[in-house]
């Protein structure tokens, strides 16, 4: 039999990088049905005259190199946050209260602190939420010390507190599911984490897999159609050129199922519940785009010095069955209402999952009536308006906040 490779056996893994562009082994399998990597080396042509009747180059000299990645598939709530972190960066984490063991901070805590001081002791191995709102964080505790106030080590995730916390803020034992709220990162350099993507395809010698380190996402798009589709996403990224993985990776997919689009609810002028729930939206899409640019320097290396992120823009489309002229009036009146889109898996307890797109303000910039079908429809386009309501713990402005609820341990993303 000749040697061949079955595409059905391929899979994609992901891992957070400590140093941008330094490949790391995959820590999670991300479930996609499309992954198209393309190494993009540049070649410099020698066209110096040599007395020959030809206009082709006399030599192709290797220049700098990157790789382009296209990927996507159904939205899996336990994996989509890897990509949202890469694109947006700002995170607050909340858990489900256990209903007991609550205490407060006995002293203020600074960002980076590896322990907190509390008025009551907390047993080792307890998962606690510190603070609330945009600066909420969740940690697993270590062995307490002291006789009151008590020193409580923060063991997982490593790296200590992301945000400062004032004295008397709540410290509450929590369990899953957890909600990860993503907003635009505005502190520090404004550059979120990078990722290594591992592609097990088959032909690569020894391992069968190539890695794409330093991946930086420039686009994420979400789509749904209530009649006929799953809730799906697609994305684009630029990375360092691929490298060969030394040993074969192992696929370890989760058990979370994708979500049918009919579960999507839309709220205009308020949340996607109660009096602001709009029941006439048939389908839609959300597009997040971030300007990125690889910079190359004279440092003896073909790979980027940095793949720099710039601004983030968010826009989308909604298609309505016309019950009245409201979709048209959103545009004509320039009302710029709150827009919320929420979809959940319909399960309870630890299996409950959801994703909520919250826009404090959107501008509807197009509203096109369609009278060619069995019912009159409107096709609307909107653009997110930067606002402080959707901003995360890093402050300033954000175009939206995207919250993902799932039973994945804090520190995974």
KACORRA-V740373 format. One record per residue. PSI is psi in whole degrees, 0 to 359 (999 if undefined). Layout:
psi->PSI
psi->PSI
//
This chain:
psi->135
psi->156
psi->124
psi->170
psi->132
psi->118
psi->336
psi->340
psi->359
psi->157
psi->167
psi->135
psi->165
psi->154
psi->145
psi->140
psi->144
psi->319
psi->124
psi->127
psi->351
psi->112
psi->145
psi->153
psi->147
psi->140
psi->342
psi->148
psi->126
psi->130
psi->111
psi->159
psi->10
psi->125
psi->111
psi->93
psi->149
psi->109
psi->139
psi->66
psi->146
psi->145
psi->134
psi->128
psi->134
psi->107
psi->25
psi->139
psi->138
psi->14
psi->24
psi->145
psi->63
psi->149
psi->1
psi->170
psi->154
psi->348
psi->148
psi->112
psi->126
psi->130
psi->212
psi->169
psi->145
psi->185
psi->146
psi->140
psi->129
psi->130
psi->165
psi->185
psi->199
psi->151
psi->119
psi->121
psi->339
psi->354
psi->338
psi->336
psi->336
psi->315
psi->325
psi->323
psi->318
psi->321
psi->323
psi->307
psi->320
psi->131
psi->135
psi->146
psi->130
psi->155
psi->183
psi->120
psi->139
psi->345
psi->3
psi->165
psi->12
psi->145
psi->192
psi->163
psi->131
psi->345
psi->160
psi->155
psi->138
psi->156
psi->136
psi->349
psi->138
psi->5
psi->164
psi->160
psi->125
psi->158
psi->336
psi->152
psi->158
psi->125
psi->148
psi->142
psi->7
psi->136
psi->121
psi->148
psi->129
psi->121
psi->190
psi->173
psi->217
psi->343
psi->17
psi->140
psi->152
psi->130
psi->157
psi->135
psi->158
psi->198
psi->123
psi->159
psi->163
psi->169
psi->12
psi->114
psi->162
psi->140
psi->122
psi->109
psi->148
psi->106
psi->321
psi->129
psi->160
psi->165
psi->351
psi->188
psi->142
psi->324
psi->153
psi->152
psi->133
psi->155
psi->145
psi->359
psi->150
psi->142
psi->110
psi->125
psi->135
psi->166
psi->182
psi->167
psi->160
psi->151
psi->124
psi->114
psi->119
psi->133
psi->178
psi->126
psi->124
psi->352
psi->166
psi->227
psi->353
psi->18
psi->112
psi->179
psi->154
psi->165
psi->152
psi->125
psi->129
psi->128
psi->109
psi->106
psi->325
psi->307
psi->338
psi->133
psi->142
psi->297
psi->335
psi->6
psi->149
psi->151
psi->146
psi->93
psi->164
psi->24
psi->131
psi->123
psi->137
psi->341
psi->144
psi->132
psi->140
psi->138
psi->150
psi->149
psi->113
psi->330
psi->324
psi->2
psi->158
psi->162
psi->120
psi->168
psi->161
psi->157
psi->162
psi->141
psi->159
psi->139
psi->175
psi->160
psi->155
psi->154
psi->155
psi->130
psi->138
psi->326
psi->155
psi->131
psi->165
psi->130
psi->133
psi->68
psi->151
psi->183
psi->3
psi->135
psi->153
psi->176
psi->137
psi->141
psi->336
psi->348
psi->355
psi->133
psi->150
psi->132
psi->134
psi->127
psi->7
psi->192
psi->166
psi->46
psi->168
psi->219
psi->345
psi->5
psi->128
psi->116
psi->12
psi->7
psi->123
psi->324
psi->171
psi->184
psi->155
psi->134
psi->121
psi->126
psi->136
psi->129
psi->128
psi->157
psi->121
psi->131
psi->136
psi->139
psi->165
psi->69
psi->15
psi->14
psi->141
psi->343
psi->163
psi->146
psi->320
psi->148
psi->101
psi->133
psi->141
psi->221
psi->160
psi->133
psi->148
psi->132
psi->175
psi->183
psi->146
psi->135
psi->127
psi->143
psi->124
psi->116
psi->338
psi->195
psi->12
psi->314
psi->322
psi->320
psi->331
psi->320
psi->309
psi->323
psi->352
psi->49
psi->338
psi->62
psi->171
psi->142
psi->128
psi->132
psi->126
psi->134
psi->137
psi->166
psi->359
psi->8
psi->172
psi->168
psi->218
psi->340
psi->353
psi->138
psi->150
psi->160
psi->132
psi->125
psi->115
psi->121
psi->113
psi->329
psi->132
psi->149
psi->120
psi->114
psi->348
psi->143
psi->103
psi->117
psi->149
psi->111
psi->22
psi->358
psi->189
psi->338
psi->149
psi->137
psi->161
psi->138
psi->112
psi->142
psi->144
psi->159
psi->136
psi->145
psi->126
psi->137
psi->163
psi->341
psi->320
psi->0
psi->150
psi->200
psi->342
psi->359
psi->198
psi->230
psi->156
psi->146
psi->336
psi->172
psi->134
psi->117
psi->128
psi->123
psi->126
psi->170
psi->58
psi->134
psi->137
psi->143
psi->350
psi->318
psi->999
//
